[in-house]
Amino acid sequence: MAIKDSINPPVFYSSSAIIISMVMISAIFPEQSDAFFQGIQAGIVENASWFYVLAVAVLLLSVFYFAFSRFGEIRLGPDHSRPEYSNLSWFSMLFSAGMGIGMMFFGVAEPLLHFYAPPTGEPQTIEAAREAMQLTFFHWGLHAWAPYAVVGLVLAYFSYRTGMPLTLRSALYPLIGKRINGPAGHAIDVFAILGTVFGVATTLGYGVAQINSGIAHLTGIPETLGIQSIIIVIVTGLALLSVLSGLDKGIKLLSQINMILALALLGLILVTGPTIHLIQSFVQNIGIYISGLIGKTFNLYAYQPTDWIGGWTILYWGWWISWSPFIGMFIARISRGRRIKEFCIGVLFVPAGFTLLWMSFFGNSAIDLVLNQGHAELGQIVQQNNSLALFQFLEYRPFSQVISGLAVIMVIVFFVTSADSGALVINMLASGGNEETPTWQRVYWTVLIGLAALVLLFAGGMSALQTASIASALPFTIVLLIALVGLRKALSTEILKRDLIISHSTSFPMISSSEDTETLWHIRLDKITQLPGKEDIEKFLTETVKSAFVDIAKAMQDKDINTQIIEEDHKITLDVWHGDEIDFQYSVQLRPLVPPTFILNDNQNVSESEYFQAEVFLTEGGQGYDIAGYSREQIINDLLDQYEKHIHFLSLLR
């Protein structure tokens, strides 16, 4: 495949140039760059904290609204589509791409840091322990997944339901319409690539510190830049192998391995720790989290001013939103065919629930060691070196070397998955949503992420790009809120159209004579009980259906209505174009079905038998009724019925 067929030049070259420039500037002037972006971030925290708080609350409420309203039954794809991945594979990929690495880094560290320095109240008390777990749940729970769910929902709907490219520009369609194919669309895709590259690169750069800490803890190998650079090269190489193997063999397999390892590690923590205390704490943490959800959501500490919220909650909200183009687009890619209700509940509750279980078992175990068992040194080490927190915590468990080794493997696999999924998303953004791209292009983006992390690690520019990524969340939040309004409008339009399409029957035209009536019901009974074969339906498509389409297309063209007949294997389609308005499409497609057992002969096997229908498909997908046996006139009447509803639907939109 030629380069011009696989990349979107304005996006590919612009994003590459900006990434290389920003990495070089941050590497050459790390302190100045960091100070510049820190100043921007400080201004956002001081003046826009209220906006972040309200925006994330709106995103979370919107996910609930879309899930439990009439919109929940709409599929992210044609009506006849079904999920591409099983629930287990889907949940594994959600978990690995979205939160896996963060859980490893902050599962022990964050609860202890809140325990030692709560926003209000006395530190190192029972009340501080409760507050620490509530805050950890708040930062890593439903609010964290809401931006991912919204971006994923917007992209999946417009891509799989309306046929737009699976790139971030599609989220702007409600705002600027078909202009997404111009400079504005290119700019938003470049923005998404920058956020993804910098987010994954900085996470990779900081993550090697935890891997290095774990290796040093197990083997005594020192923590040096040289060792960390080798780790980046290895992780990048593994990610490259995964990218080249494809989504199903790469990310899917790694995600399943991650899930198995995570469950194993979680089980070991539960069994080797204060088991009953951990179960009780988890149940109580859930109650405290739910009961304080509204209060925490809108708490800006206005009556008790503190810098704590800027260093924690607002920083987290900015981080989740800045990562939402990457994670949201990846979630959209793996969610085709799911209903909106299923999508929202799955993305919001399942990975968040597992994350909270993880944080509870690790966080409460760590706090118990400090508060009740006198291991104050654990808290001191965590405050000095976050990357060592997990491995120091595991020292207090039986078989600590084995468990620590398992933890190091998990961290590595999580990083490979993040780099792999990041490269997949960037590759799609740079190629206009196309997944079938040359090998060199996938290699290019994977290597670029690794090189960016390597350069910034040695030059000390990681902090600058991380802060820049988080600061970019502010303008994207505005875009996201506008996209929400557009999504609701599009879904309302679809519900309106669905209400106009009433159920169809396979009834034949009204006739007057009793003799014809007698003939008619015999014909109808034959149609019901005689199951047509594949050749029968194919003949029906090529002769009767095509004849009807040719007649109506000619009549429409005589009235200056643009039409086109498209013949494919087992399918024939009539497209009617309406310029800037929504086009009309009517297809008849061969569909195999298993016959009812009472119709089969005694020597027939259900699994070996099948019959075929000629099912009607509109833009929204299969309509669930069969027109095999219709005459040419009946097919024309059915098509005109659907077209008349479409014209009425367009009139309601004007």
DRENVEXTOR-544318 format. One record per residue (C-alpha): residue in three letters; x, y, z. Coordinates in steps of 0.2 Angstrom, whole numbers, padded with zeros to 4 digits, always signed. Example, Ala and Ser with C-alpha at 12.3 -4.5 7.8 and 13.67 -1.06 7.14 Angstrom:
DRENVEXTOR-544318
ala+0062-0022+0039;ser+0068-0005+0036;
This chain:
DRENVEXTOR-544318
met+0000+0000+0000;ala+0007+0017-0005;ile+0010+0030+0008;lys-0003+0042+0001;asp-0016+0028+0003;ser-0011+0025+0022;ile-0008+0042+0030;asn-0017+0058+0031;pro-0003+0070+0027;pro-0008+0086+0036;val-0010+0076+0052;phe+0005+0064+0050;tyr+0018+0077+0046;ser+0011+0091+0057;ser+0010+0080+0073;ser+0027+0073+0069;ala+0035+0090+0068;ile+0027+0097+0083;ile+0031+0081+0094;ile+0050+0082+0089;ser+0051+0100+0092;met+0043+0100+0109;val+0053+0085+0114;met+0069+0094+0109;ile+0064+0110+0117;ser+0060+0101+0133;ala+0076+0092+0133;ile+0087+0107+0129;phe+0078+0119+0141;pro+0070+0107+0154;glu+0069+0119+0169;gln+0062+0134+0158;ser+0050+0122+0150;asp+0044+0115+0166;ala+0042+0132+0174;phe+0032+0138+0159;phe+0020+0124+0159;gln+0019+0124+0178;gly+0014+0142+0178;ile+0000+0138+0166;gln-0006+0123+0176;ala-0005+0134+0192;gly-0016+0147+0184;ile-0029+0134+0179;val-0029+0127+0196;glu-0032+0144+0204;asn-0045+0151+0192;ala-0053+0136+0184;ser-0054+0123+0197;trp-0073+0126+0198;phe-0075+0123+0180;tyr-0066+0106+0181;val-0077+0101+0195;leu-0093+0105+0186;ala-0087+0098+0170;val-0082+0081+0177;ala-0099+0080+0187;val-0108+0084+0170;leu-0098+0070+0161;leu-0103+0057+0175;leu-0121+0062+0175;ser-0122+0061+0156;val-0115+0043+0156;phe-0130+0038+0168;tyr-0142+0048+0157;phe-0137+0040+0141;ala-0137+0023+0149;phe-0154+0023+0157;ser-0164+0034+0145;arg-0172+0028+0128;phe-0155+0030+0120;gly-0149+0015+0130;glu-0156+0003+0117;ile-0147+0010+0102;arg-0132+0000+0096;leu-0115+0007+0092;gly-0116+0000+0075;pro-0130-0006+0063;asp-0145-0014+0072;his-0140-0031+0067;ser-0122-0029+0073;arg-0116-0039+0088;pro-0100-0036+0099;glu-0084-0041+0091;tyr-0076-0046+0108;ser-0083-0057+0122;asn-0087-0048+0139;leu-0071-0055+0147;ser-0059-0050+0133;trp-0068-0033+0132;phe-0067-0030+0151;ser-0048-0035+0151;met-0044-0023+0137;leu-0053-0009+0146;phe-0044-0012+0162;ser-0027-0014+0155;ala-0027+0001+0144;gly-0036+0013+0156;met-0030+0010+0174;gly-0019-0005+0175;ile-0002+0004+0177;gly-0009+0018+0189;met-0015+0004+0201;met+0002-0003+0202;phe+0010+0014+0206;phe-0003+0022+0217;gly-0012+0007+0225;val+0000+0008+0241;ala+0006+0025+0239;glu-0009+0036+0238;pro-0019+0030+0253;leu-0003+0031+0264;leu+0000+0049+0257;his-0017+0054+0261;phe-0016+0046+0278;tyr+0000+0056+0282;ala-0007+0072+0275;pro-0026+0073+0273;pro-0034+0089+0267;thr-0042+0092+0283;gly-0041+0084+0301;glu-0027+0076+0311;pro-0015+0065+0301;gln-0011+0047+0306;thr-0028+0044+0315;ile-0042+0032+0312;glu-0052+0046+0304;ala-0037+0050+0293;ala-0037+0032+0288;arg-0055+0033+0283;glu-0053+0049+0274;ala-0038+0042+0265;met-0048+0028+0257;gln-0063+0039+0253;leu-0052+0051+0244;thr-0043+0036+0235;phe-0059+0029+0229;phe-0065+0046+0224;his-0050+0049+0213;trp-0050+0032+0205;gly-0069+0028+0204;leu-0083+0033+0193;his-0076+0051+0190;ala-0060+0044+0183;trp-0070+0033+0170;ala-0083+0046+0165;pro-0072+0056+0152;tyr-0066+0039+0145;ala-0084+0033+0143;val-0090+0050+0135;val-0076+0051+0122;gly-0078+0032+0118;leu-0097+0034+0116;val-0096+0049+0105;leu-0083+0041+0094;ala-0091+0024+0093;tyr-0108+0031+0089;phe-0103+0043+0075;ser-0091+0030+0068;tyr-0100+0014+0069;arg-0118+0021+0067;thr-0116+0035+0055;gly-0100+0029+0045;met-0088+0042+0050;pro-0069+0039+0052;leu-0064+0032+0069;thr-0054+0048+0073;leu-0056+0062+0086;arg-0062+0074+0073;ser-0079+0064+0072;ala-0083+0070+0089;leu-0084+0088+0082;tyr-0097+0083+0069;pro-0112+0090+0079;leu-0102+0106+0080;ile-0095+0110+0063;gly-0103+0096+0052;lys-0094+0091+0036;arg-0080+0104+0040;ile-0072+0090+0050;asn-0064+0085+0034;gly-0055+0101+0033;pro-0042+0111+0044;ala-0052+0110+0060;gly-0053+0091+0059;his-0035+0090+0055;ala-0031+0101+0070;ile-0041+0091+0082;asp-0033+0074+0077;val-0016+0082+0079;phe-0021+0088+0096;ala-0026+0070+0100;ile-0009+0063+0094;leu+0001+0075+0104;gly-0009+0071+0120;thr-0007+0053+0117;val+0012+0053+0113;phe+0016+0064+0127;gly+0005+0055+0139;val+0011+0038+0135;ala+0030+0044+0134;thr+0029+0053+0151;thr+0020+0038+0159;leu+0033+0026+0151;gly+0047+0037+0157;tyr+0041+0038+0175;gly+0036+0020+0175;val+0053+0014+0172;ala+0057+0021+0189;gln+0045+0008+0197;ile+0052-0006+0186;asn+0070-0001+0191;ser+0065+0000+0209;gly+0057-0017+0209;ile+0072-0025+0200;ala+0084-0016+0212;his+0073-0023+0227;leu+0075-0040+0220;thr+0092-0041+0213;gly+0102-0027+0220;ile+0105-0019+0203;pro+0106+0000+0206;glu+0094+0013+0200;thr+0103+0022+0187;leu+0098+0031+0171;gly+0108+0018+0161;ile+0097+0004+0168;gln+0081+0014+0165;ser+0086+0017+0147;ile+0088-0001+0144;ile+0071-0004+0152;ile+0063+0008+0140;val+0071+0000+0125;ile+0065-0017+0131;val+0047-0011+0134;thr+0047-0002+0117;gly+0053-0018+0109;leu+0040-0028+0117;ala+0027-0016+0112;leu+0033-0016+0094;leu+0031-0035+0093;ser+0013-0033+0100;val+0009-0019+0088;leu+0015-0029+0073;ser+0005-0045+0079;gly-0012-0035+0078;leu-0026-0031+0090;asp-0032-0048+0092;lys-0015-0057+0095;gly-0007-0042+0103;ile-0017-0031+0115;lys-0031-0044+0118;leu-0018-0057+0123;leu-0008-0046+0134;ser-0024-0039+0142;gln-0030-0056+0146;ile-0013-0060+0154;asn-0014-0044+0164;met-0031-0049+0171;ile-0025-0066+0176;leu-0009-0059+0184;ala-0019-0045+0193;leu-0032-0058+0200;ala-0017-0069+0206;leu-0008-0054+0215;leu-0025-0048+0222;gly-0029-0065+0229;leu-0012-0067+0237;ile-0014-0050+0246;leu-0031-0055+0252;val-0025-0073+0258;thr-0008-0067+0266;gly-0015-0052+0274;pro-0028-0048+0287;thr-0042-0056+0276;ile-0057-0052+0286;his-0052-0035+0290;leu-0049-0032+0271;ile-0066-0038+0266;gln-0074-0028+0280;ser-0064-0013+0275;phe-0069-0014+0257;val-0088-0016+0261;gln-0087+0000+0272;asn-0076+0009+0260;ile-0090+0007+0247;gly-0103+0014+0259;ile-0092+0029+0263;tyr-0088+0032+0245;ile-0107+0031+0240;ser-0113+0041+0254;gly-0100+0055+0251;leu-0101+0055+0232;ile-0111+0071+0230;gly-0102+0081+0243;lys-0084+0076+0237;thr-0089+0079+0219;phe-0093+0097+0222;asn-0080+0101+0236;leu-0069+0115+0232;tyr-0063+0118+0250;ala-0070+0136+0248;tyr-0072+0138+0266;gln-0056+0129+0271;pro-0044+0135+0257;thr-0030+0123+0254;asp-0017+0119+0241;trp-0021+0101+0243;ile-0035+0101+0230;gly-0024+0108+0216;gly-0011+0095+0219;trp-0023+0080+0220;thr-0041+0081+0214;ile-0039+0095+0200;leu-0023+0087+0195;tyr-0032+0070+0193;trp-0047+0077+0184;gly-0035+0086+0171;trp-0025+0070+0170;trp-0040+0059+0166;ile-0047+0071+0153;ser-0030+0073+0145;trp-0030+0055+0143;ser-0048+0053+0137;pro-0044+0055+0118;phe-0032+0041+0119;ile-0042+0029+0130;gly-0059+0034+0124;met-0054+0031+0106;phe-0046+0014+0111;ile-0062+0009+0120;ala-0073+0015+0105;arg-0062+0003+0094;ile-0066-0012+0104;ser-0084-0008+0107;arg-0093-0010+0090;gly-0110-0018+0091;arg-0113-0015+0109;arg-0129-0006+0115;ile-0127+0011+0123;lys-0133+0005+0140;glu-0122-0010+0139;phe-0107+0001+0134;cys-0110+0014+0148;ile-0113+0002+0162;gly-0098-0009+0156;val-0086+0005+0154;leu-0091+0015+0170;phe-0094+0001+0183;val-0084-0015+0179;pro-0066-0008+0178;ala-0070+0005+0191;gly-0076-0008+0203;phe-0061-0019+0200;thr-0050-0004+0203;leu-0058+0001+0219;leu-0056-0017+0225;trp-0038-0016+0221;met-0036+0000+0230;ser-0045-0006+0245;phe-0035-0022+0247;phe-0018-0013+0245;gly-0022+0003+0253;asn-0030-0004+0269;ser-0016-0017+0270;ala-0003-0003+0270;ile-0013+0008+0282;asp-0015-0007+0294;leu+0004-0010+0294;val+0007+0008+0299;leu-0008+0011+0310;asn-0010-0005+0319;gln+0006-0015+0317;gly+0019-0002+0320;his+0028-0002+0303;ala+0030+0017+0302;glu+0046+0014+0291;leu+0034+0009+0277;gly+0026+0027+0277;gln+0042+0035+0278;ile+0049+0026+0262;val+0033+0030+0253;gln+0034+0048+0257;gln+0052+0048+0250;asn+0051+0037+0235;asn+0033+0033+0228;ser+0041+0021+0215;leu+0047+0009+0229;ala+0030+0009+0239;leu+0023-0007+0231;phe+0039-0017+0233;gln+0042-0011+0251;phe+0024-0015+0255;leu+0026-0033+0248;glu+0041-0036+0260;tyr+0028-0038+0274;arg+0020-0053+0265;pro+0026-0071+0265;phe+0035-0076+0249;ser+0039-0058+0246;gln+0052-0061+0233;val+0040-0072+0223;ile+0026-0059+0224;ser+0038-0045+0220;gly+0044-0054+0205;leu+0026-0056+0200;ala+0023-0037+0203;val+0038-0032+0192;ile+0031-0043+0177;met+0014-0035+0179;val+0021-0018+0178;ile+0031-0022+0163;val+0016-0030+0154;phe+0005-0015+0159;phe+0018-0003+0151;val+0019-0014+0135;thr+0000-0013+0134;ser-0001+0005+0136;ala+0012+0008+0123;asp+0004-0004+0112;ser-0013+0003+0113;gly-0006+0021+0112;ala+0003+0017+0096;leu-0013+0009+0089;val-0023+0024+0092;ile-0010+0036+0085;asn-0008+0026+0070;met-0027+0027+0067;leu-0027+0046+0070;ala-0013+0049+0058;ser-0021+0038+0044;gly-0039+0045+0045;gly-0046+0030+0055;asn-0038+0017+0044;glu-0032+0001+0053;glu-0025-0007+0038;thr-0008+0002+0037;pro+0009-0002+0032;thr+0021-0010+0044;trp+0033+0005+0044;gln+0019+0016+0050;arg+0016+0006+0066;val+0034+0004+0069;tyr+0037+0023+0067;trp+0024+0028+0080;thr+0030+0015+0093;val+0048+0019+0091;leu+0044+0038+0092;ile+0035+0035+0109;gly+0050+0026+0115;leu+0063+0038+0109;ala+0053+0053+0116;ala+0053+0044+0133;leu+0072+0040+0132;val+0077+0058+0127;leu+0067+0066+0141;leu+0073+0053+0154;phe+0091+0059+0151;ala+0087+0077+0148;gly+0075+0079+0163;gly+0061+0086+0153;met+0048+0073+0158;ser+0039+0085+0170;ala+0037+0099+0157;leu+0028+0087+0145;gln+0018+0079+0158;thr+0012+0096+0164;ala+0009+0102+0146;ser-0002+0086+0144;ile-0013+0090+0159;ala-0014+0108+0155;ser-0021+0103+0138;ala-0036+0096+0147;leu-0044+0113+0149;pro-0048+0117+0130;phe-0052+0099+0127;thr-0065+0099+0141;ile-0074+0113+0132;val-0074+0103+0116;leu-0080+0087+0125;leu-0095+0097+0133;ile-0100+0103+0116;ala-0099+0086+0109;leu-0110+0079+0122;val-0124+0092+0117;gly-0121+0086+0099;leu-0122+0068+0104;arg-0139+0070+0112;lys-0145+0079+0097;ala-0140+0065+0086;leu-0148+0052+0097;ser-0164+0062+0099;thr-0164+0063+0080;glu-0162+0044+0079;ile-0176+0040+0091;leu-0187+0052+0081;lys-0183+0042+0065;arg-0185+0025+0074;asp-0203+0031+0080;leu-0207+0034+0062;ile-0202+0017+0056;ile-0217+0006+0061;ser-0216-0013+0061;his-0220-0021+0044;ser-0229-0036+0039;thr-0227-0047+0024;ser-0246-0045+0019;phe-0250-0045+0000;pro-0261-0032-0009;met-0280-0030-0005;ile-0290-0040-0018;ser-0309-0041-0020;ser-0314-0058-0027;ser-0317-0073-0015;glu-0307-0083-0028;asp-0292-0073-0027;thr-0293-0072-0009;glu-0293-0091-0009;thr-0278-0091-0020;leu-0269-0078-0009;trp-0270-0087+0008;his-0262-0103-0001;ile-0248-0092-0007;arg-0245-0085+0010;leu-0245-0102+0018;asp-0233-0109+0006;lys-0222-0094+0009;ile-0222-0097+0028;thr-0219-0116+0027;gln-0208-0118+0012;leu-0191-0113+0017;pro-0181-0106+0002;gly-0164-0111-0002;lys-0149-0100-0006;glu-0151-0101-0024;asp-0169-0096-0023;ile-0165-0080-0014;glu-0150-0076-0025;lys-0162-0078-0040;phe-0175-0067-0032;leu-0162-0053-0028;thr-0154-0053-0046;glu-0171-0054-0055;thr-0186-0047-0045;val-0177-0035-0033;lys-0165-0028-0046;ser-0179-0025-0058;ala-0189-0015-0045;phe-0174-0005-0041;val-0170-0001-0059;asp-0188+0005-0062;ile-0188+0016-0046;ala-0171+0023-0049;lys-0176+0028-0067;ala-0191+0036-0060;met-0182+0046-0047;gln-0168+0051-0059;asp-0182+0058-0071;lys-0186+0069-0056;asp-0168+0075-0054;ile-0165+0064-0038;asn-0148+0056-0038;thr-0148+0037-0036;gln-0136+0023-0037;ile-0139+0004-0038;ile-0124-0006-0030;glu-0123-0025-0032;glu-0113-0035-0020;asp-0112-0053-0015;his-0129-0058-0008;lys-0134-0040-0007;ile-0142-0026-0018;thr-0143-0008-0013;leu-0152+0007-0019;asp-0144+0023-0013;val-0153+0040-0014;trp-0142+0055-0011;his-0149+0071-0003;gly-0134+0083-0004;asp-0131+0091+0013;glu-0145+0081+0021;ile-0146+0063+0027;asp-0145+0051+0013;phe-0157+0036+0011;gln-0152+0018+0008;tyr-0163+0003+0005;ser-0154-0014+0004;val-0160-0032+0002;gln-0148-0045+0009;leu-0147-0063+0009;arg-0148-0070+0027;pro-0146-0088+0033;leu-0157-0094+0047;val-0160-0111+0056;pro-0177-0118+0052;pro-0189-0122+0066;thr-0188-0141+0071;phe-0207-0144+0067;ile-0204-0141+0049;leu-0189-0153+0047;asn-0191-0171+0041;asp-0187-0185+0053;asn-0170-0188+0045;gln-0164-0169+0045;asn-0153-0162+0058;val-0156-0144+0064;ser-0137-0140+0065;glu-0135-0146+0047;ser-0150-0137+0040;glu-0153-0119+0035;tyr-0164-0108+0025;phe-0163-0091+0018;gln-0172-0074+0019;ala-0171-0058+0009;glu-0170-0046+0023;val-0173-0027+0022;phe-0158-0016+0028;leu-0159+0003+0030;thr-0145+0014+0036;glu-0149+0009+0054;gly-0146-0009+0050;gly-0158-0024+0048;gln-0176-0021+0049;gly-0181-0039+0054;tyr-0193-0043+0040;asp-0192-0054+0025;ile-0198-0049+0007;ala-0194-0065-0001;gly-0209-0069-0012;tyr-0214-0051-0015;ser-0218-0045-0032;arg-0209-0031-0041;glu-0224-0019-0037;gln-0224-0024-0019;ile-0205-0021-0017;ile-0207-0004-0025;asn-0222+0000-0013;asp-0211-0006+0002;leu-0197+0005-0003;leu-0208+0020-0006;asp-0215+0017+0011;gln-0198+0018+0019;tyr-0193+0033+0008;glu-0209+0042+0013;lys-0205+0040+0031;his-0187+0046+0028;ile-0193+0062+0019;his-0205+0065+0033;phe-0191+0063+0046;leu-0180+0075+0036;ser-0194+0088+0037;leu-0195+0086+0056;leu-0176+0090+0057;arg-0178+0107+0047;
